[in-house]
Amino acid sequence: MPFNRLSALWGMLAVLSWLATGCSPEAAPPEAPPTVVDSHVIQAGHGAAVTRLSGRVKAAERTSLSFEIAGEIRRLTVDVGERFAAGEVLAALDDERYRLVARQRRAELREAEAVLREKRQDYRRQASLAEKGYVSATRLDAARAALGTAESRHASAEAARELAERDLTLTTLEAPFDGSVSRRHAEPAERVGASQPILEVISDREGFEVETSVPETLVGALEEGSRHEVIVPALGDAASPATLRHLGTQPRSSNDYPVILAVDAPPAGLRSGMTAQVALSLAEPDADATLPVPLTALVYTGEDRVHVLRITETHRLERVAVEVVAIDDGRARVRGDLAAGERIVARGAEFVGAGQAVSLLGEGPERYH
C-alpha cells in the first residue's frame, strides 16, 4: 500500500535525525579551553626592603631676600651663581628720599624738645607761685595740661625720628650668611615694592638635602633619624649616606607624603637643583614577613585594595589580597596569605579572574589560532 510505504519512510527519517543529534537532546556543551597565562614562582625574601624614588637636591638653608621698604634699586652687586660673605651689601635703593625724611624728623624732634623744656619750666614756675598763693589752681592745672601735651608730642617726634632712621638703614640689603645667588628677580633702576623678592640665595654652612615623596603605604615603615642612601646620576652615580630629617604629616597629590633627607657626605660637585635617586631602607622587623613579586602581578581595585591571582594545583585562579610594603627595581615586596614556592599570574592579571581555569605559558601542547 502506498500509505504504508510513506509511513515507513517517515520513520527512517526520524531515526536518522536522532542519530545525527548525538542520541541525547540534553547533552552539555563542551567546556571552554583554559586561558594561557604567564606565571611567576614566588621566591623567599632576603635582606632589608629597599625602595628607590626620584628626588631633587636643594640647599639645606635658603631664603628669598627683599627690601622692607619701597624704592628704586640703585645698584645690585651680585648676579646668579656669584658668591658672597655674610654682611656684604648685595643691593641698595636710592636713599635720597629717606635721608630727607630722616633730616625732617630730626628737626621736628628738636622743636618738640624745645617746646617741652619751655612747658616744663612754665609748670615749675606756676607750681612755685601756687604754693605762695599768687596763682589760682585753674592756672596751675592749665600749665600741667600743657606740659603733658608737650611730653606726648616729644615722644611722638622721637618715635618718628627713630622710624625714619631705621628706614634709611633698610635701603641696603645685606647677606644673612655666606653663600651664593641662585636667582635674581630685579634689575638696577627698577622700582620695587616692600617685601618684593629681589634675590634668592642659598647657604654653604648647612650643606644639602634631597626632597622626595613616598606613598601612604610606606609611611609607617619610615622614621625620622633613619639612615638611607642618595645617588646623584649627574656625578657619575656618586652615592652618599643620608639621614631622614623630615617626614610630612599632610599628603600632597595622590596621597604622597613629602620626605626630606639630609645628605651626610655631599659628593664633590653637588649643586642645588640636581636630580637624585633616593634608596630608602624600610623598617622590616621580620625579613620573612614580605615576599617579592613582579609589579605587573599586582591588580589595583580602588581605595588602596591590591590583590594577586594565585594558581592552584588544579590550575584554577584564586584571588589573594596583599599589602604593598616596598617597591624596588620592577618588584614589589608584599605581605599577605602567600608562601614561597607558590605560583601567581605574572602579567595580564587584570584580564582573568578568580575561579578561571588556566594553563601555563611554555607548558603543555601549543595552541594555534
Secondary structure, 3 states (H helix, E strand, C coil): CHHHHHHHHHHHHHHHHHHHCCCCCCCCCCCCCCEEEEEEECCCCCCCEEEEEEEEEEECCEEEEECCCCEEEEEECCCCCCEECCCCEEEEECCHHHHHHHHHHHHHHHHHHHHHHHHHHHHHHHHHHHHCCCCCHHHHHHHHHHHHHHHHHHHHHHHHHHHHHHHHHCCEEECCCCEEEEEECCCCCCEECCCCEEEEEEECCCCEEEEEEEEHHHHCCCCCCCEEEEEEHHHCCEEEEEEEEEECCCCCHHHEEEEEEEECCCCCCCCCCCEEEEEEEECCCCHHHCEEEEHHHCEECCCCCEEEEEECCCCEEEEEEEEEEEEECCEEEEEECCCCCCEEEEECHHHCCCCCEEEECCCCCCCCC
